[in-house]
Amino acid sequence: MGKETGQEARRRRSGGLLERLRQRLDASAEGFLSFHDYMELCLYEPDYGYYTSGREKIGRSGDYYTAGALGGLLGECLAGYISKQLEAFDGPVRLVEWGGGTGRLADGVLNGIRTRDRQLYDRLRYTSVEASPYHRGLQAAALAEHRERVEIIGPEAWELAGKLENAVIFSNELPDAFPVHRVVYRQEGWMELGVRLHAAEGRFEEVERPVCDTEVMAYIERERLPRRLGQRFEVNLAALRWYRELASGLAPGSLIITIDYGDVRDELHASHRMEGTLICYRGHAASDTPLQHAGEQDITSHVNFSALMEAGQAAAMETVAYQTQKQFLVEQGILQLLQDHDASDPFSPAAKRNRAIRQLLLSDSMSELFKVLIQTKK
C-alpha cells in the first residue's frame, strides 16, 4: 500500500470525526450537542481534531498566519521584555509557554535571551505545555539547538508540577481557541446554541434550547450581557478556568503574559456585534460557518480581556499592562530592528524583515486587534 495522500488523509480524518460527532449526538438527550462540545470535538478530538491532527495549520500552506511566524520578530521583542523580568530573580528561572504550536516563537525568544544575556540563558529552563502530540514533535525539532534548556510536556503533566517560582508564563493566540458556549437572547429568555444532525440531509444544523448550565448562566449574569433580541455571545469558561489555575500556581513576583485577539467586554458586547465574534479560518479565508468542514478548519472567538483580568485579580494577580500588540512592540524597540537594504532586491533578508515589521505594526488584524495582557502575582 502506498503512502497516504493529503486528500486521502483529509477524507479519513473527516469521516472519523463525523462518526465521533454522530456517536455523541446519538448518546445525548434529544439529539442535542452543545456548541461547546461540538467545537471541542472539532478542534481537540484526539485522533481527528483540527489541532491534534498531523496537518499544517500555520503559514502559507496552512489556514492562517500568527505573529510568531513573522520572521521571529515577536520572539525578539518578547525576549527583551522577558529578560528584564527574569533578571530580577536570583538562582534558577523558569520560562513557560502554553500552546506553542510550531515552536518558532519559542526559538525566537530563547535565541533572543541567549544573545542578550548568556548567564541568564544558562540558568533558565523553558517548558512548553502543548496538548497536541503533532505540535510537540514540531517543537522538539524547532528547539533542538536549545535541547539542554527545554522540556516539552502535555497539560496533564503540568498539573503535577506544583508551585512555580521565579517564572514568566506566556502564550500567543491560545485562549481564542478554547471551546466556547454560545448563547442568544430570545423573547422567552436566554437560549444556548447547539448542534443536531439533520436526519434527511445528513448535515449538521443549529438548534437552541434554554440555558440549563449553571456556570453559563452565572457568566451571563456576571457579565451583564445585554438583552438584545437575537444577539449572540460567546461564553469562554475554559479560558477563565485555565487562567485562574495558572495564577493560583504562581509564587509572588512571577508573571503571566497573554497575547491574543480580543477586547474589553463593552466592545465585545456592543450592539454592532449582533452575531458575536466567532470566526473560522480555512485556507486563509475567514467564514462564519462552524458547522461546515468539521475538523478541517480553525474555529476561534475573541478573548474577553475584562473577564481574564478579573480572573487573575481573584487569584492575587495585578495588571502591569494591557495594550495593543502594536504598542507593546514599539515599546520593546521593534522600530530599531528596521534595516537599511538595497531597495532593488525585494527578496533580500533585510527587505523581508522590514516587510514583516510593517505587517506587525500596520496590519489592522495584528496591530490593533491583538492585545497584550501582563499580570504579576502579588
Residue pairs with C-beta under 8 A, 6 or more apart in sequence:
4 12
9 54
9 55
10 55
10 296
13 48
13 53
13 55
13 295
13 296
14 48
14 294
14 295
14 296
16 47
16 48
17 41
17 42
17 45
17 48
17 49
17 294
17 295
18 294
20 41
20 45
20 48
21 33
21 38
21 41
21 195
21 197
21 204
21 294
22 197
24 33
24 37
24 41
25 31
25 32
25 33
25 195
25 196
25 197
30 209
31 196
31 197
32 194
32 195
32 196
32 207
32 209
33 194
33 195
33 196
34 181
34 192
34 193
34 194
34 195
34 213
35 180
35 181
35 182
35 192
35 193
35 194
35 195
35 290
36 179
36 180
36 181
36 182
37 179
38 194
38 195
38 204
38 290
38 291
39 179
39 180
39 290
39 299
40 179
41 49
42 49
42 50
42 290
42 294
42 295
42 299
43 49
43 50
43 51
43 177
43 179
43 298
43 299
44 50
44 51
44 52
44 131
44 179
45 52
45 295
46 52
47 53
48 295
49 295
50 57
50 295
50 296
50 297
50 298
50 299
51 57
51 131
51 132
51 135
51 177
52 131
52 132
52 133
52 134
53 134
53 295
54 134
56 62
57 63
57 64
57 101
57 298
58 64
58 65
58 66
58 69
58 101
58 102
59 65
59 69
62 284
63 281
63 282
63 283
63 284
63 297
63 298
64 281
64 284
64 298
65 284
66 101
66 105
66 172
66 173
67 73
67 74
67 172
67 173
67 259
67 325
67 360
67 366
67 370
68 74
68 75
68 101
68 102
68 104
68 105
68 108
68 172
68 173
69 102
69 104
70 356
70 359
70 360
71 352
71 353
71 356
72 104
72 105
72 107
72 108
72 111
73 108
73 329
73 334
73 337
73 353
73 356
73 357
73 360
74 105
74 108
74 172
74 259
74 329
74 360
75 104
75 105
75 106
75 107
75 108
75 109
75 111
75 112
76 108
76 111
76 112
76 334
76 337
77 328
77 329
77 332
77 333
77 334
78 105
78 108
78 109
78 112
78 170
78 257
78 332
79 108
79 109
79 110
79 111
79 112
79 113
79 115
79 116
80 112
80 116
80 332
80 333
81 257
81 328
81 332
82 95
82 109
82 113
82 168
82 170
82 257
83 112
83 113
83 116
83 117
83 120
85 168
85 255
86 93
86 95
86 113
86 120
86 124
86 166
86 168
87 117
87 120
88 253
89 166
89 253
90 166
91 123
91 166
92 123
92 124
92 125
92 166
93 120
93 123
93 124
93 125
93 166
93 167
93 168
94 124
94 125
94 127
94 164
94 165
94 166
94 167
94 168
95 109
95 113
95 124
95 125
95 126
95 127
95 167
95 168
95 170
96 126
96 127
96 128
96 129
96 164
96 167
96 168
96 169
96 170
97 105
97 106
97 109
97 126
97 127
97 128
97 129
97 169
97 170
97 171
98 129
98 130
98 169
98 170
98 171
98 174
98 242
98 246
99 129
99 130
99 131
99 171
99 172
99 173
99 174
99 177
100 106
100 128
100 130
100 135
100 139
101 135
101 138
101 139
102 135
102 138
102 139
102 142
103 128
103 135
103 138
103 139
103 140
103 141
103 142
103 143
104 142
105 172
106 126
106 128
106 139
106 142
106 143
107 142
107 143
107 145
107 146
109 170
110 121
110 126
110 143
110 146
110 149
110 150
113 120
113 121
113 124
114 121
121 149
124 149
125 149
125 150
125 151
126 143
126 146
126 149
126 150
126 151
127 150
127 151
127 152
127 153
127 158
128 136
128 139
128 143
128 150
128 151
128 152
128 153
129 153
129 154
129 155
129 157
129 158
130 136
130 139
130 152
130 153
130 154
131 154
131 155
136 152
136 154
139 152
140 152
143 150
143 152
161 249
162 249
163 249
163 250
163 251
164 249
164 250
164 251
164 254
165 251
165 254
166 251
166 253
166 254
167 250
167 251
167 254
167 255
168 254
168 255
168 256
168 257
169 246
169 250
169 254
169 255
169 256
169 257
170 256
170 257
170 258
170 259
171 257
171 258
171 259
171 260
172 259
172 260
173 259
173 260
173 261
174 258
174 260
175 236
175 238
175 239
175 242
175 243
175 258
175 260
175 262
175 303
175 308
176 260
176 261
176 262
176 300
176 301
176 302
176 303
177 298
177 299
177 300
178 236
178 238
178 239
178 242
179 238
180 234
180 235
180 236
180 237
180 238
180 278
180 301
181 192
181 193
181 213
181 216
181 234
181 235
181 237
182 192
182 193
182 232
182 233
182 234
182 235
182 276
182 278
183 190
183 191
183 192
183 193
183 211
183 216
183 220
183 225
183 232
183 233
183 235
184 190
184 191
184 193
184 208
184 230
184 231
184 232
184 233
185 191
185 225
185 226
185 227
185 228
185 229
185 230
185 231
186 208
186 229
186 230
187 229
188 210
189 210
189 211
190 210
190 211
190 217
190 220
191 208
191 209
191 210
191 211
192 208
192 209
192 210
192 211
192 212
192 213
192 216
193 206
193 207
193 208
193 232
194 206
194 207
194 208
194 209
195 204
195 205
195 206
195 207
195 291
196 204
196 205
196 207
197 203
197 204
197 205
198 204
198 205
203 291
204 291
204 294
205 291
206 291
211 217
211 220
215 237
216 235
216 237
219 235
219 237
220 233
220 235
223 265
223 269
223 304
223 307
225 233
225 269
226 269
226 271
228 271
228 274
230 274
231 271
231 273
231 274
231 276
232 274
232 275
232 276
232 278
233 268
233 269
233 276
234 276
234 277
234 278
234 301
234 302
236 301
236 303
236 304
236 307
239 303
239 304
239 307
239 308
240 307
240 308
240 311
243 256
243 258
243 308
243 311
243 312
244 311
244 312
244 314
244 315
246 256
247 256
247 311
247 312
247 315
247 316
247 317
247 375
247 377
248 315
250 256
250 317
250 377
251 377
252 377
252 378
253 376
253 377
254 376
254 377
255 320
255 374
255 375
255 376
255 377
256 312
256 317
256 373
256 374
256 375
256 376
257 372
257 373
257 374
258 303
258 308
258 372
258 373
258 374
259 325
259 370
259 371
259 372
259 373
260 303
260 370
260 371
261 302
261 303
261 365
261 369
261 370
261 371
262 268
262 277
262 302
262 303
262 304
262 305
262 369
262 371
263 302
263 303
263 304
263 305
263 371
264 304
264 305
264 306
265 304
265 306
265 307
266 306
268 277
268 302
268 304
275 288
276 301
277 301
277 302
278 288
278 290
278 299
278 300
278 301
279 286
279 287
279 288
279 299
279 300
279 301
280 286
280 287
280 288
280 289
280 290
280 293
280 297
280 298
280 299
280 300
281 287
281 297
281 298
281 300
282 293
282 296
282 297
282 298
287 297
290 297
290 299
303 371
305 322
305 371
305 373
308 373
309 319
309 322
309 373
309 375
312 319
312 375
313 319
316 377
316 378
317 375
317 376
317 377
317 378
318 375
318 376
318 377
318 378
319 373
319 374
319 375
320 374
320 375
320 376
321 328
321 372
321 373
321 374
322 371
322 372
322 373
322 374
323 331
323 371
323 372
324 367
324 368
324 370
324 371
324 372
325 360
325 366
325 367
325 370
325 371
325 372
326 360
326 361
326 367
326 368
327 372
328 372
329 360
329 361
330 361
334 357
334 360
334 361
335 357
337 353
337 357
338 354
338 357
339 350
339 353
339 354
340 350
341 348
341 350
341 351
341 354
342 348
342 351
343 351
345 351
359 366
360 366
360 367
361 367
